């Protein structure tokens, strides 16, 4: 396992649901400290500034630290936990999955449960079990044990439990939270690349909070940065599995970075989109074009900052996001880092001014 794989493993396995990103932030801070000046906004987003040959244009790279997860809502008299989802969960991927409740006194492992299938009626078996019918079983026998002995309180974050693994195809990495720890890793590697390169701008690599619950960190960190141009570094949604609708989503894992032409929060700046495409072609970096009708990224808030910010989303294709584990391809990751690095080198004041002319 090389240094990049080890970094991806560390980021993937770190706990950090929306509103509870502290552990992820500590990891990112440690990696970027050698390459940038660091500050933090009051919502918790980390802002790493690397000055090139000029203060302007200011290039904002945004990747969110938070992963989807849960929050303890209440505890039953029998010691079971009712929960709230943090982020978008598909009910069918949740049952029987392991989780960890992060309490003030330590970690409490558990599993998501529901009424046993052997006790369901024939009609009930035909229906999808909804989140509201699920609970978390931590092995407690009573409310008192769950609260006083285990230390669980309403509001405690609940993290999916899923370790990083390199598959038999050694270019394929499996882990939790690629949405969007893969973007956080790209931030780190781009700053590392720029440390040994000249760039005609100032780069702000921002690890945002609470993206999964409303793009909140993107809004506050934009006020810190005041960007002239912005990129969300994200996962894409690979649709190269059985049953995929190729007319709706066109990404393939292993075929290069994806450039989004649309999501429900952003119509990207066309000239910036074309600049990214031209850069990919100039450096022989394979790329893919896609759209996302049912999702949004941090640029949805960033592009509305001030008088407006030309923005686009660049992503690493991933299978099975918003579940306990998803897949990425290392080649896609490396190519995305290379593409973002080369695009930044092109963003001088004249080029950025031309984006809105």
GIQUI-V480654 format. One record per residue. N is the residue number from 1. RES is the residue in three letters. PHI is phi in radians with two decimals (* if undefined). OMEGA is omega in whole degrees, 0 to 359 (* if undefined). BURIAL is b if it has 16 or more other ideal C-beta (glycine too) atoms within 10 Angstrom, else e. Layout:
n=N res=RES phi=PHI omega=OMEGA burial=BURIAL
n=N res=RES phi=PHI omega=OMEGA burial=BURIAL
This chain:
n=1 res=UNK phi=* omega=181 burial=e
n=2 res=UNK phi=-1.43 omega=186 burial=e
n=3 res=UNK phi=-1.12 omega=180 burial=e
n=4 res=UNK phi=-1.21 omega=177 burial=b
n=5 res=UNK phi=-1.08 omega=178 burial=e
n=6 res=UNK phi=-1.12 omega=177 burial=e
n=7 res=UNK phi=-1.14 omega=178 burial=b
n=8 res=UNK phi=-1.09 omega=177 burial=b
n=9 res=UNK phi=-1.07 omega=182 burial=b
n=10 res=UNK phi=-1.09 omega=180 burial=b
n=11 res=UNK phi=-1.19 omega=182 burial=b
n=12 res=UNK phi=-1.10 omega=186 burial=b
n=13 res=UNK phi=-1.41 omega=181 burial=b
n=14 res=UNK phi=-1.18 omega=177 burial=b
n=15 res=UNK phi=-1.38 omega=180 burial=b
n=16 res=UNK phi=-3.07 omega=175 burial=b
n=17 res=UNK phi=-1.32 omega=184 burial=b
n=18 res=UNK phi=-0.98 omega=180 burial=b
n=19 res=UNK phi=1.56 omega=183 burial=b
n=20 res=UNK phi=-2.35 omega=188 burial=b
n=21 res=UNK phi=-1.63 omega=190 burial=b
n=22 res=UNK phi=-0.97 omega=183 burial=e
n=23 res=UNK phi=-1.15 omega=178 burial=e
n=24 res=UNK phi=-1.16 omega=180 burial=b
n=25 res=UNK phi=-1.04 omega=179 burial=b
n=26 res=UNK phi=-1.09 omega=180 burial=e
n=27 res=UNK phi=-1.15 omega=181 burial=b
n=28 res=UNK phi=-1.10 omega=178 burial=b
n=29 res=UNK phi=-0.98 omega=181 burial=e
n=30 res=UNK phi=-1.07 omega=182 burial=e
n=31 res=UNK phi=-1.29 omega=188 burial=b
n=32 res=UNK phi=-1.64 omega=182 burial=b
n=33 res=UNK phi=-0.93 omega=180 burial=e
n=34 res=UNK phi=-1.21 omega=190 burial=e
n=35 res=UNK phi=-2.06 omega=188 burial=b
n=36 res=UNK phi=-2.75 omega=170 burial=b
n=37 res=UNK phi=-1.43 omega=190 burial=e
n=38 res=UNK phi=-2.12 omega=169 burial=e
n=39 res=UNK phi=-2.41 omega=185 burial=e
n=40 res=UNK phi=-2.49 omega=176 burial=b
n=41 res=UNK phi=-1.45 omega=188 burial=b
n=42 res=UNK phi=-1.40 omega=173 burial=e
n=43 res=UNK phi=-1.60 omega=176 burial=b
n=44 res=UNK phi=2.07 omega=179 burial=b
n=45 res=UNK phi=-1.23 omega=181 burial=b
n=46 res=UNK phi=-1.69 omega=182 burial=b
n=47 res=UNK phi=-2.09 omega=180 burial=b
n=48 res=UNK phi=-1.88 omega=185 burial=b
n=49 res=UNK phi=-1.87 omega=174 burial=b
n=50 res=UNK phi=-2.14 omega=183 burial=b
n=51 res=UNK phi=-1.51 omega=175 burial=e
n=52 res=UNK phi=-1.64 omega=182 burial=b
n=53 res=UNK phi=-1.51 omega=177 burial=e
n=54 res=UNK phi=-2.81 omega=179 burial=e
n=55 res=UNK phi=-1.18 omega=179 burial=e
n=56 res=UNK phi=-2.09 omega=358 burial=e
n=57 res=UNK phi=-1.24 omega=176 burial=b
n=58 res=UNK phi=-1.72 omega=183 burial=b
n=59 res=UNK phi=-1.81 omega=180 burial=b
n=60 res=UNK phi=-1.78 omega=172 burial=b
n=61 res=UNK phi=-1.88 omega=184 burial=b
n=62 res=UNK phi=-2.05 omega=173 burial=b
n=63 res=UNK phi=-2.45 omega=185 burial=b
n=64 res=UNK phi=-1.59 omega=182 burial=b
n=65 res=UNK phi=-1.41 omega=189 burial=b
n=66 res=UNK phi=-1.34 omega=174 burial=b
n=67 res=UNK phi=-1.98 omega=174 burial=b
n=68 res=UNK phi=-1.28 omega=180 burial=b
n=69 res=UNK phi=-2.96 omega=185 burial=b
n=70 res=UNK phi=-2.53 omega=174 burial=b
n=71 res=UNK phi=-2.36 omega=177 burial=b
n=72 res=UNK phi=-1.13 omega=179 burial=b
n=73 res=UNK phi=-1.69 omega=181 burial=e
n=74 res=UNK phi=-2.82 omega=181 burial=e
n=75 res=UNK phi=-2.21 omega=182 burial=b
n=76 res=UNK phi=-1.33 omega=177 burial=e
n=77 res=UNK phi=-0.99 omega=181 burial=e
n=78 res=UNK phi=-1.50 omega=177 burial=e
n=79 res=UNK phi=1.71 omega=175 burial=b
n=80 res=UNK phi=-1.48 omega=183 burial=b
n=81 res=UNK phi=-1.82 omega=167 burial=b
n=82 res=UNK phi=-1.58 omega=188 burial=e
n=83 res=UNK phi=-2.43 omega=173 burial=b
n=84 res=UNK phi=-1.90 omega=174 burial=e
n=85 res=UNK phi=-1.34 omega=171 burial=b
n=86 res=UNK phi=-1.91 omega=185 burial=b
n=87 res=UNK phi=1.73 omega=187 burial=b
n=88 res=UNK phi=-1.50 omega=178 burial=e
n=89 res=UNK phi=-1.90 omega=172 burial=b
n=90 res=UNK phi=-1.56 omega=188 burial=e
n=91 res=UNK phi=-0.89 omega=188 burial=e
n=92 res=UNK phi=-1.21 omega=181 burial=e
n=93 res=UNK phi=-1.70 omega=190 burial=e
n=94 res=UNK phi=-1.70 omega=188 burial=b
n=95 res=UNK phi=-1.08 omega=176 burial=b
n=96 res=UNK phi=1.17 omega=178 burial=e
n=97 res=UNK phi=-1.57 omega=179 burial=b
n=98 res=UNK phi=-1.37 omega=178 burial=e
n=99 res=UNK phi=-2.42 omega=175 burial=b
n=100 res=UNK phi=-2.26 omega=174 burial=b
n=101 res=UNK phi=-1.55 omega=181 burial=b
n=102 res=UNK phi=-1.63 omega=181 burial=b
n=103 res=UNK phi=-1.83 omega=178 burial=b
n=104 res=UNK phi=-1.13 omega=182 burial=e
n=105 res=UNK phi=-1.83 omega=177 burial=e
n=106 res=UNK phi=2.34 omega=183 burial=e
n=107 res=UNK phi=-1.43 omega=176 burial=e
n=108 res=UNK phi=-2.17 omega=180 burial=b
n=109 res=UNK phi=-1.31 omega=178 burial=e
n=110 res=UNK phi=-2.82 omega=180 burial=b
n=111 res=UNK phi=-2.48 omega=178 burial=e
n=112 res=UNK phi=-1.45 omega=183 burial=b
n=113 res=UNK phi=-2.22 omega=176 burial=e
n=114 res=UNK phi=-2.76 omega=177 burial=b
n=115 res=UNK phi=-1.00 omega=183 burial=e
n=116 res=UNK phi=-1.05 omega=182 burial=e
n=117 res=UNK phi=-1.06 omega=180 burial=e
n=118 res=UNK phi=-1.17 omega=182 burial=e
n=119 res=UNK phi=-1.78 omega=180 burial=e
n=120 res=UNK phi=-1.45 omega=172 burial=e
n=121 res=UNK phi=-1.32 omega=179 burial=e
n=122 res=UNK phi=-1.02 omega=180 burial=e
n=123 res=UNK phi=-1.19 omega=179 burial=e
n=124 res=UNK phi=-1.15 omega=181 burial=e
n=125 res=UNK phi=-1.12 omega=182 burial=e
n=126 res=UNK phi=-1.42 omega=185 burial=e
n=127 res=UNK phi=-1.79 omega=174 burial=e
n=128 res=UNK phi=-1.29 omega=176 burial=e
n=129 res=UNK phi=-1.24 omega=182 burial=b
n=130 res=UNK phi=-1.56 omega=181 burial=e
n=131 res=UNK phi=-0.95 omega=184 burial=b
n=132 res=UNK phi=-1.13 omega=179 burial=e
n=133 res=UNK phi=-1.65 omega=182 burial=e
n=134 res=UNK phi=-1.60 omega=177 burial=b
n=135 res=UNK phi=-2.65 omega=175 burial=b
n=136 res=UNK phi=-1.93 omega=180 burial=b
n=137 res=UNK phi=-1.80 omega=179 burial=b
n=138 res=UNK phi=-1.84 omega=179 burial=b
n=139 res=UNK phi=1.47 omega=179 burial=e
n=140 res=UNK phi=-1.31 omega=179 burial=b
n=141 res=UNK phi=-1.82 omega=181 burial=e
n=142 res=UNK phi=-2.85 omega=174 burial=e
n=143 res=UNK phi=-1.01 omega=182 burial=b
n=144 res=UNK phi=-1.09 omega=180 burial=e
n=145 res=UNK phi=-1.16 omega=181 burial=b
n=146 res=UNK phi=-1.08 omega=184 burial=b
n=147 res=UNK phi=-1.56 omega=187 burial=b
n=148 res=UNK phi=-1.42 omega=181 burial=e
n=149 res=UNK phi=-1.57 omega=181 burial=e
n=150 res=UNK phi=-1.49 omega=177 burial=b
n=151 res=UNK phi=1.37 omega=182 burial=e
n=152 res=UNK phi=-1.44 omega=179 burial=b
n=153 res=UNK phi=-2.28 omega=170 burial=e
n=154 res=UNK phi=-0.98 omega=184 burial=e
n=155 res=UNK phi=1.72 omega=177 burial=e
n=156 res=UNK phi=-1.17 omega=178 burial=b
n=157 res=UNK phi=-1.31 omega=179 burial=b
n=158 res=UNK phi=-2.18 omega=188 burial=b
n=159 res=UNK phi=-1.90 omega=170 burial=b
n=160 res=UNK phi=-1.03 omega=180 burial=b
n=161 res=UNK phi=-1.81 omega=182 burial=b
n=162 res=UNK phi=-2.84 omega=183 burial=b
n=163 res=UNK phi=-1.46 omega=176 burial=e
n=164 res=UNK phi=-1.26 omega=178 burial=b
n=165 res=UNK phi=-2.64 omega=171 burial=e
n=166 res=UNK phi=-1.61 omega=185 burial=b
n=167 res=UNK phi=-1.40 omega=180 burial=e
n=168 res=UNK phi=-1.04 omega=165 burial=e
n=169 res=UNK phi=-1.33 omega=192 burial=e
n=170 res=UNK phi=-1.20 omega=174 burial=e
n=171 res=UNK phi=-1.51 omega=183 burial=e
n=172 res=UNK phi=-1.80 omega=181 burial=b
n=173 res=UNK phi=-1.93 omega=176 burial=b
n=174 res=UNK phi=-1.93 omega=178 burial=b
n=175 res=UNK phi=-3.05 omega=176 burial=b
n=176 res=UNK phi=-1.49 omega=167 burial=b
n=177 res=UNK phi=1.12 omega=172 burial=b
n=178 res=UNK phi=-0.99 omega=170 burial=b
n=179 res=UNK phi=-1.57 omega=13 burial=b
n=180 res=UNK phi=-2.40 omega=177 burial=b
n=181 res=UNK phi=-1.17 omega=176 burial=b
n=182 res=UNK phi=-1.14 omega=175 burial=b
n=183 res=UNK phi=-1.16 omega=177 burial=b
n=184 res=UNK phi=-1.09 omega=178 burial=b
n=185 res=UNK phi=-1.13 omega=178 burial=b
n=186 res=UNK phi=-1.07 omega=176 burial=b
n=187 res=UNK phi=-0.92 omega=183 burial=b
n=188 res=UNK phi=-1.11 omega=184 burial=b
n=189 res=UNK phi=-1.24 omega=176 burial=b
n=190 res=UNK phi=-1.15 omega=176 burial=b
n=191 res=UNK phi=-1.05 omega=178 burial=b
n=192 res=UNK phi=-1.10 omega=178 burial=b
n=193 res=UNK phi=-1.11 omega=183 burial=b
n=194 res=UNK phi=-1.22 omega=178 burial=b
n=195 res=UNK phi=-1.06 omega=181 burial=e
n=196 res=UNK phi=-1.86 omega=184 burial=e
n=197 res=UNK phi=-2.39 omega=175 burial=e
n=198 res=UNK phi=-1.74 omega=176 burial=e
n=199 res=UNK phi=-2.42 omega=190 burial=b
n=200 res=UNK phi=-1.53 omega=188 burial=b
n=201 res=UNK phi=-2.91 omega=170 burial=b
n=202 res=UNK phi=-2.01 omega=184 burial=b
n=203 res=UNK phi=-1.78 omega=174 burial=b
n=204 res=UNK phi=-1.97 omega=177 burial=b
n=205 res=UNK phi=-1.62 omega=190 burial=b
n=206 res=UNK phi=-2.01 omega=173 burial=b
n=207 res=UNK phi=-1.69 omega=190 burial=b
n=208 res=UNK phi=-1.60 omega=177 burial=b
n=209 res=UNK phi=-1.87 omega=167 burial=b
n=210 res=UNK phi=0.96 omega=175 burial=b
n=211 res=UNK phi=-1.19 omega=186 burial=b
n=212 res=UNK phi=-1.21 omega=181 burial=b
n=213 res=UNK phi=-2.05 omega=174 burial=b
n=214 res=UNK phi=2.34 omega=175 burial=e
n=215 res=UNK phi=0.99 omega=190 burial=b
n=216 res=UNK phi=-1.27 omega=180 burial=b
n=217 res=UNK phi=-1.13 omega=178 burial=b
n=218 res=UNK phi=-1.10 omega=181 burial=b
n=219 res=UNK phi=-1.22 omega=182 burial=b
n=220 res=UNK phi=-1.22 omega=181 burial=b
n=221 res=UNK phi=-1.23 omega=175 burial=b
n=222 res=UNK phi=-1.09 omega=177 burial=b
n=223 res=UNK phi=-1.18 omega=177 burial=e
n=224 res=UNK phi=-1.25 omega=188 burial=b
n=225 res=UNK phi=-1.46 omega=189 burial=b
n=226 res=UNK phi=0.95 omega=190 burial=e
n=227 res=UNK phi=-1.30 omega=173 burial=b
n=228 res=UNK phi=-1.74 omega=179 burial=b
n=229 res=UNK phi=-2.71 omega=187 burial=b
n=230 res=UNK phi=-2.52 omega=176 burial=b
n=231 res=UNK phi=-2.33 omega=166 burial=b
n=232 res=UNK phi=-1.64 omega=178 burial=b
n=233 res=UNK phi=-1.78 omega=195 burial=b
n=234 res=UNK phi=-2.40 omega=164 burial=b
n=235 res=UNK phi=-1.63 omega=167 burial=b
n=236 res=UNK phi=-1.70 omega=181 burial=b
n=237 res=UNK phi=-2.04 omega=180 burial=b
n=238 res=UNK phi=-1.18 omega=182 burial=b
n=239 res=UNK phi=-2.19 omega=183 burial=b
n=240 res=UNK phi=-1.83 omega=179 burial=e
n=241 res=UNK phi=-1.90 omega=179 burial=e
n=242 res=UNK phi=-0.97 omega=178 burial=e
n=243 res=UNK phi=1.53 omega=181 burial=e
n=244 res=UNK phi=-1.21 omega=179 burial=b
n=245 res=UNK phi=-1.59 omega=186 burial=e
n=246 res=UNK phi=-1.19 omega=178 burial=e
n=247 res=UNK phi=-1.43 omega=181 burial=e
n=248 res=UNK phi=-1.67 omega=180 burial=e
n=249 res=UNK phi=-2.32 omega=192 burial=b
n=250 res=UNK phi=-2.11 omega=184 burial=b
n=251 res=UNK phi=-1.48 omega=172 burial=b
n=252 res=UNK phi=-2.20 omega=176 burial=b
n=253 res=UNK phi=-1.20 omega=181 burial=b
n=254 res=UNK phi=1.66 omega=183 burial=b
n=255 res=UNK phi=-1.79 omega=174 burial=b
n=256 res=UNK phi=1.89 omega=180 burial=b
n=257 res=UNK phi=-1.03 omega=177 burial=b
n=258 res=UNK phi=-1.88 omega=176 burial=b
n=259 res=UNK phi=-1.95 omega=183 burial=b
n=260 res=UNK phi=-1.46 omega=176 burial=b
n=261 res=UNK phi=-1.66 omega=180 burial=b
n=262 res=UNK phi=-2.97 omega=158 burial=e
n=263 res=UNK phi=-2.44 omega=189 burial=b
n=264 res=UNK phi=-1.30 omega=177 burial=e
n=265 res=UNK phi=-2.02 omega=187 burial=b
n=266 res=UNK phi=-2.66 omega=161 burial=b
n=267 res=UNK phi=-1.79 omega=190 burial=e
n=268 res=UNK phi=-1.18 omega=173 burial=b
n=269 res=UNK phi=-1.11 omega=187 burial=b
n=270 res=UNK phi=-1.15 omega=180 burial=e
n=271 res=UNK phi=-1.15 omega=177 burial=b
n=272 res=UNK phi=-1.20 omega=175 burial=b
n=273 res=UNK phi=-0.99 omega=181 burial=b
n=274 res=UNK phi=-1.17 omega=176 burial=e
n=275 res=UNK phi=-1.10 omega=178 burial=b
n=276 res=UNK phi=-1.11 omega=179 burial=b
n=277 res=UNK phi=-1.09 omega=180 burial=e
n=278 res=UNK phi=-1.09 omega=179 burial=e
n=279 res=UNK phi=-1.16 omega=178 burial=b
n=280 res=UNK phi=-1.04 omega=179 burial=b
n=281 res=UNK phi=-1.11 omega=183 burial=e
n=282 res=UNK phi=-1.13 omega=182 burial=e
n=283 res=UNK phi=-1.92 omega=177 burial=e
n=284 res=UNK phi=0.93 omega=177 burial=e
n=285 res=UNK phi=-1.73 omega=178 burial=b
n=286 res=UNK phi=-1.10 omega=181 burial=e
n=287 res=UNK phi=-2.51 omega=179 burial=b
n=288 res=UNK phi=-2.31 omega=176 burial=b
n=289 res=UNK phi=-1.89 omega=179 burial=e
n=290 res=UNK phi=-2.63 omega=176 burial=b
n=291 res=UNK phi=-2.43 omega=183 burial=e
n=292 res=UNK phi=-2.44 omega=184 burial=b
n=293 res=UNK phi=-1.34 omega=187 burial=e
n=294 res=UNK phi=-1.97 omega=182 burial=e
n=295 res=UNK phi=-2.54 omega=181 burial=b
n=296 res=UNK phi=-2.53 omega=178 burial=b
n=297 res=UNK phi=-2.31 omega=184 burial=b
n=298 res=UNK phi=-1.00 omega=179 burial=b
n=299 res=UNK phi=-1.10 omega=176 burial=b
n=300 res=UNK phi=-1.05 omega=175 burial=b
n=301 res=UNK phi=-1.64 omega=186 burial=b
n=302 res=UNK phi=-1.08 omega=186 burial=b
n=303 res=UNK phi=-1.19 omega=178 burial=b
n=304 res=UNK phi=-1.66 omega=181 burial=b
n=305 res=UNK phi=-1.18 omega=175 burial=b
n=306 res=UNK phi=0.97 omega=180 burial=e
n=307 res=UNK phi=-1.55 omega=180 burial=e
n=308 res=UNK phi=1.93 omega=183 burial=e
n=309 res=UNK phi=-2.30 omega=174 burial=b
n=310 res=UNK phi=-0.97 omega=189 burial=b
n=311 res=UNK phi=-2.52 omega=175 burial=b
n=312 res=UNK phi=-2.71 omega=178 burial=b
n=313 res=UNK phi=-1.88 omega=174 burial=b
n=314 res=UNK phi=-2.11 omega=186 burial=b
n=315 res=UNK phi=-2.42 omega=174 burial=b
n=316 res=UNK phi=-1.77 omega=180 burial=b
n=317 res=UNK phi=-0.98 omega=182 burial=b
n=318 res=UNK phi=-2.49 omega=174 burial=b
n=319 res=UNK phi=-1.73 omega=169 burial=b
n=320 res=UNK phi=1.24 omega=177 burial=e
n=321 res=UNK phi=-1.14 omega=184 burial=b
n=322 res=UNK phi=1.00 omega=171 burial=b
n=323 res=UNK phi=-2.52 omega=183 burial=b
n=324 res=UNK phi=-1.20 omega=180 burial=b
n=325 res=UNK phi=-2.59 omega=177 burial=b
n=326 res=UNK phi=-2.44 omega=186 burial=b
n=327 res=UNK phi=-2.09 omega=169 burial=b
n=328 res=UNK phi=-2.34 omega=178 burial=b
n=329 res=UNK phi=-1.93 omega=184 burial=b
n=330 res=UNK phi=-1.05 omega=178 burial=b
n=331 res=UNK phi=-1.06 omega=178 burial=b
n=332 res=UNK phi=-1.07 omega=179 burial=b
n=333 res=UNK phi=-1.07 omega=183 burial=b
n=334 res=UNK phi=-1.06 omega=180 burial=b
n=335 res=UNK phi=-1.20 omega=178 burial=b
n=336 res=UNK phi=-1.19 omega=176 burial=b
n=337 res=UNK phi=-1.02 omega=180 burial=b
n=338 res=UNK phi=-1.11 omega=182 burial=b
n=339 res=UNK phi=-1.12 omega=181 burial=b
n=340 res=UNK phi=-1.10 omega=178 burial=b
n=341 res=UNK phi=-1.05 omega=182 burial=b
n=342 res=UNK phi=-1.22 omega=177 burial=b
n=343 res=UNK phi=-1.09 omega=180 burial=b
n=344 res=UNK phi=-1.04 omega=180 burial=b
n=345 res=UNK phi=-1.11 omega=181 burial=b
n=346 res=UNK phi=-1.60 omega=190 burial=b
n=347 res=UNK phi=-1.57 omega=172 burial=b
n=348 res=UNK phi=-1.53 omega=186 burial=b
n=349 res=UNK phi=-1.07 omega=181 burial=e
n=350 res=UNK phi=-1.15 omega=181 burial=e
n=351 res=UNK phi=-1.14 omega=180 burial=b
n=352 res=UNK phi=-1.17 omega=177 burial=b
n=353 res=UNK phi=-1.07 omega=182 burial=e
n=354 res=UNK phi=-1.21 omega=182 burial=e
n=355 res=UNK phi=-1.08 omega=184 burial=b
n=356 res=UNK phi=-2.04 omega=180 burial=e
n=357 res=UNK phi=-1.49 omega=* burial=e
